[in-house]
């Protein structure tokens, strides 16, 4: 016979309390997919959306487990702001973003310029620019375009490249870095 006791705390509330104390003890991550396992191991996203004005500062992974409720919030945050469509964001992309941010050792949030893009949005952007891929990883929730005012495009790209975990594009003229969880590759200048 199993009994449960309602302590008044949800799993998320308890993780939030834990995370508030664990953020300062977060390990340095040298590879996005090679995090150390153990007590206090967390993954955090700190971002601001240039398009919606929203800010996301959250722990999305604790000791080997992604937090589903937080991933729902991340999916909403990364939505296509042009038509308000959500898509599941690949956690591998989140891990690359978190690891690169940690490598940069900066408290400033990423400025998210583009997360998920619906096929319609991607087609519209492609018609305006030759730099938009027909089969962009943005359309399947596997990419993010970000900026940090406190770091150059080259510094952000080097941190993402150090993760050896996906694609990294430098868009120096537009002042942003593309990160995705596709094959390891780099481009741009």
C-alpha positions as CSV (number, residue, x, y, z in Angstrom):
1,X,0.0,0.0,0.0
2,X,1.4,3.3,-1.1
3,X,0.5,6.6,0.5
4,X,1.4,10.1,-0.6
5,X,1.7,13.2,1.5
6,X,1.0,16.6,0.0
7,X,3.6,18.9,1.3
8,X,2.3,21.9,-0.5
9,X,5.3,22.0,-2.8
10,X,5.1,21.0,-6.5
11,X,8.1,19.2,-8.1
12,X,8.8,22.5,-10.0
13,X,8.8,24.6,-6.8
14,X,11.2,22.2,-5.1
15,X,13.5,22.2,-8.1
16,X,13.3,26.0,-8.1
17,X,14.4,26.2,-4.5
18,X,17.2,23.7,-5.2
19,X,18.2,25.6,-8.4
20,X,18.3,29.0,-6.6
21,X,21.1,27.6,-4.4
22,X,22.7,25.5,-7.1
23,X,23.2,28.1,-9.8
24,X,26.3,29.5,-8.1
25,X,27.8,26.0,-7.9
26,X,27.1,25.0,-11.5
27,X,29.9,23.1,-13.1
28,X,31.9,24.4,-16.1
29,X,30.7,22.6,-19.2
30,X,33.3,21.8,-21.8
31,X,31.1,19.9,-24.1
32,X,27.3,20.3,-24.6
33,X,26.6,16.6,-24.5
34,X,29.4,15.6,-22.0
35,X,28.1,17.2,-18.8
36,X,29.2,15.7,-15.6
37,X,26.6,13.8,-13.7
38,X,26.1,14.2,-9.9
39,X,24.6,16.3,-7.2
40,X,23.9,19.8,-8.2
41,X,24.4,19.2,-11.9
42,X,22.1,21.7,-13.7
43,X,21.5,23.3,-17.1
44,X,20.2,26.8,-17.2
45,X,18.9,29.1,-19.9
46,X,19.0,32.9,-19.5
47,X,17.6,34.7,-22.5
48,X,15.7,37.8,-23.6
49,X,13.6,37.9,-26.7
50,X,14.3,40.9,-29.0
51,X,10.9,40.3,-30.7
52,X,8.5,39.9,-27.7
53,X,10.3,41.6,-24.9
54,X,10.0,38.5,-22.8
55,X,12.8,37.2,-20.6
56,X,13.5,33.5,-19.7
57,X,15.8,32.7,-16.8
58,X,15.2,29.1,-15.9
59,X,16.8,25.8,-14.9
60,X,15.6,23.2,-17.5
61,X,17.6,20.1,-16.5
62,X,18.6,18.8,-13.0
63,X,20.7,15.8,-12.3
64,X,20.0,13.9,-15.6
65,X,16.3,15.0,-16.0
66,X,14.8,17.5,-18.2
67,X,11.9,19.3,-16.5
68,X,8.8,18.9,-18.8
69,X,7.0,22.0,-17.5
70,X,10.0,24.2,-18.1
71,X,10.5,22.8,-21.6
72,X,6.9,23.8,-22.3
73,X,7.9,27.4,-21.3
74,X,11.0,27.2,-23.4
75,X,8.9,26.1,-26.4
76,X,6.6,29.0,-25.9
77,X,9.5,31.5,-25.5
78,X,11.2,30.2,-28.8
79,X,7.9,30.4,-30.7
80,X,7.5,32.1,-34.1
81,X,6.5,35.5,-32.9
82,X,5.1,36.4,-36.4
83,X,2.2,33.9,-36.1
84,X,2.5,32.8,-32.4
85,X,3.1,29.2,-33.4
86,X,5.0,26.9,-30.9
87,X,7.1,23.9,-31.8
88,X,9.1,21.5,-29.6
89,X,12.6,22.8,-29.3
90,X,15.3,20.1,-29.5
91,X,16.9,19.8,-26.1
92,X,20.3,19.3,-27.8
93,X,20.1,22.9,-29.1
94,X,19.3,24.1,-25.5
95,X,22.3,22.1,-24.2
96,X,24.6,23.8,-26.7
97,X,23.2,27.2,-25.9
98,X,23.6,26.6,-22.1
99,X,27.1,25.1,-22.5
100,X,28.4,28.0,-24.7
101,X,26.9,30.6,-22.3
102,X,28.7,28.9,-19.4
103,X,32.0,28.7,-21.4
104,X,31.7,32.5,-22.0
105,X,31.4,33.0,-18.2
106,X,28.9,35.9,-18.6
107,X,25.8,36.7,-16.6
108,X,24.2,38.7,-19.5
109,X,21.3,36.9,-21.1
110,X,21.4,35.9,-24.7
111,X,19.3,38.1,-26.9
112,X,17.2,35.6,-28.9
113,X,16.7,36.9,-32.5
114,X,15.2,33.7,-34.0
115,X,14.2,30.4,-32.5
116,X,11.4,28.3,-34.1
117,X,10.3,29.5,-37.6
118,X,7.2,28.2,-39.2
119,X,7.6,27.2,-42.9
120,X,5.6,30.3,-43.9
121,X,8.0,32.6,-42.0
122,X,11.0,30.8,-43.3
123,X,9.7,31.2,-46.9
124,X,9.1,34.9,-46.4
125,X,12.6,35.4,-44.9
126,X,14.1,33.4,-47.7
127,X,12.4,35.6,-50.3
128,X,14.1,38.6,-48.6
129,X,17.6,37.2,-48.0
130,X,19.9,34.7,-49.7
131,X,21.2,33.8,-46.2
132,X,18.1,31.8,-45.2
133,X,18.3,28.1,-45.8
134,X,15.3,26.4,-47.6
135,X,15.3,23.6,-45.1
136,X,16.4,25.6,-42.1
137,X,16.8,23.8,-38.8
138,X,14.8,26.7,-37.3
139,X,11.7,25.0,-38.9
140,X,12.1,21.9,-36.9
141,X,13.1,23.5,-33.6
142,X,16.8,22.7,-33.8
143,X,18.3,26.2,-34.1
144,X,18.7,29.5,-32.5
145,X,20.1,32.9,-33.6
146,X,21.5,34.8,-30.6
147,X,23.5,37.8,-29.6
148,X,25.4,38.9,-26.5
149,X,26.3,42.6,-26.3
150,X,29.2,41.8,-23.9
151,X,30.8,39.4,-26.3
152,X,31.7,39.5,-30.0
153,X,30.2,37.2,-32.6
154,X,33.6,35.5,-32.9
155,X,33.7,34.9,-29.1
156,X,30.2,33.5,-29.0
157,X,30.9,31.3,-32.1
158,X,34.2,30.0,-30.6
159,X,32.4,29.0,-27.4
160,X,29.7,27.2,-29.4
161,X,32.3,25.5,-31.6
162,X,34.2,24.4,-28.4
163,X,31.1,22.3,-27.6
164,X,31.8,20.1,-30.7
165,X,28.0,19.4,-30.8
166,X,26.4,21.1,-33.8
167,X,26.4,23.8,-36.4
168,X,27.8,27.3,-35.7
169,X,27.3,30.2,-38.1
170,X,28.9,33.6,-37.7
171,X,26.9,36.5,-39.0
172,X,29.3,39.4,-38.0
173,X,27.6,41.9,-40.3
174,X,24.3,41.2,-38.7
175,X,25.8,40.8,-35.2
176,X,24.5,37.3,-34.3
177,X,25.6,33.7,-34.0
178,X,23.6,30.7,-35.2
179,X,23.7,27.5,-33.1
180,X,22.0,24.3,-34.0
181,X,22.1,20.6,-33.1
182,X,22.8,19.3,-36.6
183,X,26.1,17.9,-37.9
184,X,29.2,19.6,-36.5
185,X,30.2,22.4,-39.0
186,X,31.0,26.1,-39.1
187,X,30.4,28.9,-41.6
188,X,30.4,32.6,-42.0
189,X,32.6,35.4,-41.0
